[in-house]
């Protein structure tokens, strides 16, 4: 099974601090191997997403979003009743996140208990 390197494999401009991608597919995928090269907000619009890491698994519908830190995971994408899967993806690195936290005077909790998503 191939590993998808996201966002690198999406053919988007990776020079800006934040990349946005409108991701849409018309066939389900089961436990795709994914290497997230950046942290990712996944705003689910249609379908169901399952994310599996070493720590745990979670499933979301189109009324939720995920914040996933960079690293390896498995992802399943199930189609909606209209036979599509769609999410808006925002990609950003740790430096951008730290700059955002500092700019907005947000405190960083002890990171020893941070989860993958």
C-alpha positions as CSV (number, residue, x, y, z in Angstrom):
1,X,0.0,0.0,0.0
2,X,1.3,3.4,-0.9
3,X,1.8,6.2,1.6
4,X,0.1,9.5,0.8
5,X,2.3,12.5,1.8
6,X,-0.2,15.3,2.6
7,X,-0.1,18.2,1.6
8,X,2.8,17.5,-0.6
9,X,0.9,15.1,-2.9
10,X,-2.0,17.5,-3.4
11,X,-0.2,19.8,-5.9
12,X,-0.8,23.0,-4.0
13,X,1.5,25.9,-3.2
14,X,3.3,25.1,0.0
15,X,5.2,28.4,0.2
16,X,2.6,30.3,2.2
17,X,2.2,29.8,6.0
18,X,-1.2,28.2,5.6
19,X,-2.4,26.1,2.7
20,X,-6.1,25.5,2.0
21,X,-7.4,22.6,-0.1
22,X,-11.0,21.7,-1.1
23,X,-10.7,17.9,-1.1
24,X,-13.5,15.9,-2.8
25,X,-13.7,12.3,-3.9
26,X,-16.4,10.0,-5.2
27,X,-15.1,6.7,-4.0
28,X,-14.6,5.4,-0.4
29,X,-11.2,4.6,0.9
30,X,-10.3,2.3,3.8
31,X,-7.3,2.8,6.1
32,X,-5.1,4.7,3.7
33,X,-1.6,5.2,5.0
34,X,-1.1,9.0,5.4
35,X,2.0,10.9,6.3
36,X,0.9,14.4,7.3
37,X,3.8,16.7,6.7
38,X,2.0,19.6,8.4
39,X,-0.6,20.0,11.1
40,X,-4.1,19.8,9.6
41,X,-7.6,21.2,10.3
42,X,-10.1,19.0,8.5
43,X,-13.6,20.5,8.2
44,X,-15.8,17.7,7.1
45,X,-18.6,18.8,4.7
46,X,-19.9,15.5,3.3
47,X,-19.3,11.9,4.3
48,X,-17.6,10.3,7.3
49,X,-14.0,10.3,8.3
50,X,-12.2,7.9,10.5
51,X,-8.6,8.5,11.8
52,X,-6.4,5.9,13.4
53,X,-3.2,6.6,15.2
54,X,-1.1,4.6,17.6
55,X,-3.0,6.2,20.5
56,X,-6.6,5.9,19.4
57,X,-9.2,6.0,16.7
58,X,-12.0,8.5,16.1
59,X,-14.9,8.9,13.7
60,X,-16.5,12.2,12.7
61,X,-19.6,13.2,10.6
62,X,-20.1,16.4,8.7
63,X,-21.1,18.3,11.8
64,X,-17.5,18.2,13.2
65,X,-13.9,18.9,12.4
66,X,-10.5,17.5,13.4
67,X,-7.3,19.1,14.3
68,X,-4.6,16.6,13.5
69,X,-0.9,17.1,14.3
70,X,1.7,16.1,11.7
71,X,2.8,12.5,11.6
72,X,1.7,9.1,10.5
73,X,-1.9,7.8,10.6
74,X,-4.5,5.7,8.8
75,X,-7.6,7.4,7.3
76,X,-10.9,6.0,6.1
77,X,-13.2,8.2,4.1
78,X,-16.8,7.0,3.6
79,X,-19.2,8.6,1.1
80,X,-22.3,10.5,2.0
81,X,-25.8,9.7,0.8
82,X,-25.0,11.8,-2.3
83,X,-22.0,9.5,-3.1
84,X,-19.3,12.0,-2.3
85,X,-16.8,12.8,0.4
86,X,-15.7,16.5,0.8
87,X,-13.7,18.3,3.3
88,X,-11.9,21.7,3.5
89,X,-8.3,21.1,4.7
90,X,-6.1,23.8,6.2
91,X,-2.4,22.9,6.6
92,X,0.1,24.8,8.8
93,X,3.4,24.1,10.6
94,X,4.3,24.3,14.3
95,X,6.0,27.7,13.8
96,X,2.8,29.2,12.5
97,X,0.8,27.7,15.4
98,X,3.3,29.1,17.9
99,X,3.2,32.5,16.3
100,X,-0.6,32.5,16.5
101,X,-0.5,31.5,20.2
102,X,2.0,34.2,21.0
103,X,0.3,36.9,19.0
104,X,-3.0,36.2,20.8
105,X,-1.5,35.8,24.2
106,X,-2.7,32.2,24.5
107,X,-1.0,30.0,27.0
108,X,0.4,26.6,26.1
109,X,-0.4,23.9,28.5
110,X,2.0,21.1,29.5
111,X,2.4,19.3,26.2
112,X,3.2,16.0,27.7
113,X,-0.5,15.0,27.3
114,X,-1.1,16.3,23.8
115,X,-2.8,13.7,21.6
116,X,-2.5,13.2,17.8
117,X,-5.9,14.8,17.2
